[in-house]
Amino acid sequence: MWTVQALSLVAQPLATNTGVTLALQPGGIVWCGGGWQNNAGGTFLNSGVVYIQGDIRNDDAGQFFVPVPVPGTLILNGGVQTLSGLHPIRTDTVRLVGGGPKVLATPLYVDQLLDLGAEELRTQTTFAAVRNDDPAAIVRTTGFVSSDQGGYLERATNRVADYLFPVGGHTPLRYRPVYITPIAATPHRWAVRLANTDPNNENLPRSQRHPDICEINPLYYHYVDRLAGQGGADITCVYDPSDPVKGPIAQWAVPPNQWVPTGAVIGTYPDSWRVPNVTQFSAPYWAFSARNIAASLTASADTIAPQANVTFTAGVIPTSPGLSYTWQPGDGSVLPGGATLVYSYAVPGVYTIRVVIQTPEGCIDTAEVKLVVRPEDSDLFIPNVFTPNADGINDVWTPSGTGLRSAWWYVYDRWGVEVSRGQTLPITWDGTKQGQPCPEGVYTYILEVETLSGKRFKRTGTVTLIR
């Protein structure tokens, strides 16, 4: 066994261990300016700091750096570096520097600390596993972990805390981290990947979605899975404000093989959504969505006079920022605007008012309401005879007109005794007094009405009751 204490060993361009056990004591430094080849039988008891600038290949089942009482550090300080071999590579702490991605072609196990710094750790189709269950076991400045389909970043957890998974993608460059917050302080292992591609490309069609979902993010989705443990967790995914679809998180469901809404709420981190207490990971695929909206429309009145203002108010469920409104008042005009529209009409008629509401993601819904614009004044038609004999014809005395707002009316018999009165529209008298039929004869009425424009006028006359 070769033991080094507080020394610097420089080997380049390739250091090869053909089957020797190496031990680096605390304070010791090994600097390898090239790559490192670790053959079968080669083990490294590292309690110091090892710098490697080139590629690493491990063909020993001992996983290169084996556990030691005093944890050591591996610093990858080259440009593009590849970690490969017949067996995984293991280390206590690994720090990434050097300005280039560190590429995995074999699994990487980190027992203590993964320090990404400003670098990319590219797992490709394999994985990097951080076994330390401390939430602070991964640190970064701007670094991230990228993965292709089948690859992921793994973390161990054992407490109720936010665990950061700093995942991203390199083509195009994207950083969209995930936070997992276990519900219970029990051991779990989790796997996370940013799938930096259209879900369509990985057999998760965006067109297969629940009716409540309008669109799925076309740029990427997240793979979040529970590898070990039984408890649930809160899942928080972070988006970028420039993303075209960034609404509540949806999950791929099997069956029915479609994207479905979740109970996502706005997350505690900026630009994030959180799905509370997730326990189902049979389909561990998550994507930001745009929810379909339901528009509604109300008017301050259902009947108005020409030139009178009416206020239309549009509503939408669920509420969403950045909505656009297009108004079609029914007279041929099209108006952009906000959630309310104050409008008036010059020509009497029946109008259908429509509002079109659109979200920033392009989800659209419409709502409409009808409005009657009546003439300002009306020729009041007052029947002079009616026959309340229950034959269904002319059984009720009903003066009528258009453009009326309110009315007051009184009916008297030939002795001047009041037999009926009212203060509502429509004006009606069924030929009774206090529920009892009135006799045939001539009755006197007094009508006072108010038009929609506020004008009042009175009419008096007689009506003949015939049975």
Stockholm file with secondary structure:
# STOCKHOLM 1.0

chainA/1-467         MWTVQALSLVAQPLATNTGVTLALQPGGIVWCGGGWQNNAGGTFLNSGVVYIQGDIRNDDAGQFFVPVPVPGTLILNGGVQTLSGLHPIRTDTVRLVGGGPKVLATPLYVDQLLDLGAEELRTQTTFAAVRNDDPAAIVRTTGFVSSDQGGYLERATNRVADYLFPVGGHTPLRYRPVYITPIAATPHRWAVRLANTDPNNENLPRSQRHPDICEINPLYYHYVDRLAGQGGADITCVYDPSDPVKGPIAQWAVPPNQWVPTGAVIGTYPDSWRVPNVTQFSAPYWAFSARNIAASLTASADTIAPQANVTFTAGVIPTSPGLSYTWQPGDGSVLPGGATLVYSYAVPGVYTIRVVIQTPEGCIDTAEVKLVVRPEDSDLFIPNVFTPNADGINDVWTPSGTGLRSAWWYVYDRWGVEVSRGQTLPITWDGTKQGQPCPEGVYTYILEVETLSGKRFKRTGTVTLIR
#=GR chainA/1-467 SS CEEESSCEEEECSEEEESSCEEEECTTCEEEESSEEEECTTCEEEESSEEEECSCEEECCTTCBBCCCSSCCEEEECSSSEEEECSSCEEEEEEEECSSSCEEESSCEEEEEEEECTTCEEECTTSEEEECCCCTTSEECSSCEEECCTTCEEEEEECSSSCEEECEEEETTEEECCEEEEESSSSCEEEEEEEECSCGGGGTCCTTSBCTTEEEECSSCEEEEEEEECSCCEEEEEECCTTCSCCEEEEEEETTTTEEEECCCEECSSTTEEEEEEECCCSSCEEEEEEECCEEEEEESCSEECTTCCEEEEEEEESCCTTCEEEEECSSSCCEEECSEEEECCSSCEEEEEEEEEECTTCCEEEEEEEEEECCSSCCCBCCSEECCSSSSSSCSBCCBCSSEEEEEEEEECTTSCEEEEECSSSCCBCSEETTEECCSEEEEEEEEEEETTSCEEEEEEEEEECC
#=GC SS_cons         CEEESSCEEEECSEEEESSCEEEECTTCEEEESSEEEECTTCEEEESSEEEECSCEEECCTTCBBCCCSSCCEEEECSSSEEEECSSCEEEEEEEECSSSCEEESSCEEEEEEEECTTCEEECTTSEEEECCCCTTSEECSSCEEECCTTCEEEEEECSSSCEEECEEEETTEEECCEEEEESSSSCEEEEEEEECSCGGGGTCCTTSBCTTEEEECSSCEEEEEEEECSCCEEEEEECCTTCSCCEEEEEEETTTTEEEECCCEECSSTTEEEEEEECCCSSCEEEEEEECCEEEEEESCSEECTTCCEEEEEEEESCCTTCEEEEECSSSCCEEECSEEEECCSSCEEEEEEEEEECTTCCEEEEEEEEEECCSSCCCBCCSEECCSSSSSSCSBCCBCSSEEEEEEEEECTTSCEEEEECSSSCCBCSEETTEECCSEEEEEEEEEEETTSCEEEEEEEEEECC
//
